[in-house]
């Protein structure tokens, strides 16, 4: 565990790493650096294996979280049956095929059926699934299923737009390509409800 103090902001950030896992990862990353021809003794590289070992644990920490529990711990009875949308949720994930980032935004909506959840919990669910080795298609469906199974709303809608560095930095190297995925349940399977959702996430109201 490491405490990172920020005096300007007035808070202490706590990041956790498993010491044994960090040690093992660092050893492997050191060997990787050697295999690609790096001098692991030079100043700029000496601490890189340790830094990367900590970074990869942070970037994949979502695999140790239970997104359904995140929602279940914050459910409130409320007689509201209109669309609730949390849009432009930042996503930072790692493509499981090349371990390169894909970065974008998620737009999530649900129509309550007697119960709502804290708005921040929607973003936390997205984060919990994104901080894993992922593919965008699965990420979209996991978010949908988590909200549907836990809140049991009248419907769920999820749209994700992302740029994949595995397409931009290597392979076809298409710098401006954006991948969009979507998934819907129940009420959002109706064209008019789905279109209302699409219109709302496409409109800047602020």
N, C-alpha and C positions, 0 to 999 in steps of 0.2 A: 504493500500500500504506500502511496506517495501523496503528500499534501502539497498542493500548488497554491500558494497564496497570491492574491491579487489585491494589493493595498488600495489601488484606485477604485476598484469596484466594491470593496468592503465585504468580500466573501472568501471562503476557503473551498477550493475544488478538491475532491477526493477521488483518486483513481486507484483501482485495485488490480493487482496482478498476482497470479500464483507464482511464488518464488521458484518452485521446482520446475514448473512448466516453462517459465521465462528462461531459466538456465538451459534447459534442453533445446528450446527453440533457438536461442542465441547461438548455441553450438552448431546447429544445422545451418543457420543463416551464414555463419562464418565460413562453412564449407562451400556454400553456394557462391559466396563472393570469390572464394579461391578458384572455383570451377569456371567462373566467367572471366578470370584473368586479373582480378583486382589484387592489389597489395594490401592485405588485411592489417599490416603494421603501420601504414601511413596515417598521419594525424587525422585526416577527415573521415577515415573509415574505421578506426579502432573501436569506437563505441557504436558503430552502426548495427552490428548484430543484436546488441542489447536493446537499442531503440526500436528496431523492427519487431523484435520479440514482444515488446510491450504494445506496440502499435497494432499488431495483428490480433492480439487478445481484445483490445478495445474495439476494433473494427468488426469482430465476430461475437461480441458479448451477448447479442440477442439470442443466440442459441441456448443460453442458460436462463432465459426469461420465459415466463408463461403469460402470453398476451391475453388469454381468456381470463386469467386471474386478475390482470390489470383492470379489465373492464368490470369483472364481478365485484371487485372491492369498491366500486364507485357507481352503484346503480340506485337511482332515486325514482320513486313513484311520482308520475306527473301525467296529467290528462292533456297531453299535447300530441296531435296527430298530423302535424305538417312536417315538411321536409327540414331536416337539420343538416347543414353542409359545413364541413371544415375543409377549406381548399388551400392550395399552395403550401402543402406540408412538404418541407424539404426532405429529400431522400438521398442518402449516401450509402451505397451498397457495393459489394464485390461480386462480380460475375464469377460463377463457380467454374467456368470453362478456362479462364486465363488468369484469374485472380487480379483482374484490373477493375477499376471503379466504374460503376454507372451512377450517374447523378441526375436528379430531376425533381419532380414534384408529384405529390399524390393529392387527388381530390376525392373526398369521402363523404357520402351522404347516407342517412337512414331516416325512415319515417317511424317514429315511436309507436309502440302498441301498449301504452300504459306505463312505460318505463323509459327513462333517459339516463345518460351517463355524463360525467364531467367532460367538457370539451377537450381538455388537455389529454384525457385518456385515449381519445381517438388518435391523436398525434403519437402518443406513447406506444400504441399498438402498431402503428406504421413503423416506428423506430425499432421496435422489438423484432419485427420480421425482416426489416431492411438490414440490420446489423448481423447478417449471416452470409454465408456463401449462397448466392441466390441466382435465379433467373427472373426476369421481370414478369413473365407470365405467371409463375408460381406465386410470386410476391403479391400480385393483384388478387389472386384467388384466396390466398391465406387471409388477407385482410378482410375480404368479403365474408368468408366463412366464420372467422372469429366473431365479428359483430353480429352476424345472423344467429349463430349458435348461442351466444351469450345473452344478448339483449332480446332476442326473438322479436324483432321489429316487423312492421308491415312490409319492409323491403330495404335492401342495401344496394348502394351503387358505389363503384370504385373505378376511377380512371387514373392511370399513371402515365406521365410523359417523361422520358429520360434520354440522356445522351450516354452512349456506351463507348468508353475509351478503347475497348477491344476492337471497335470498328473505326475509331478515329486515329489511334496511335499505331495500329498494325493492320494486317489484313488488307481490306479494301481501302482503308484510309479516307473515308468519306466524312469530312470535318463537320458538316452541317446536318447530318442525319439525326432525326429524332424518332424514337420508337414510342408508340402509344398503345397501351393495352387497357381493356375495360372488362368489367364483370358486373352482373346485376342479378338481383333476386326479387321474386314476388312482385310487389307493386311497380318496381322499376322495369319489369318486363313489358309493361304497357307502354306503347310508343309515346303517348302524350306525357306521361310522367318522366320517362327517360329524356324526352326532349326538353322538358322544363329544367331538369338537372343540368343538361348540357348547356342550355342557354345561361343558366346562373353561374356556372363555373367559367364561362367564356366572357362574362360581363364584368367590367371593372366598376364596382359601386363605390369606391373610395379613392 
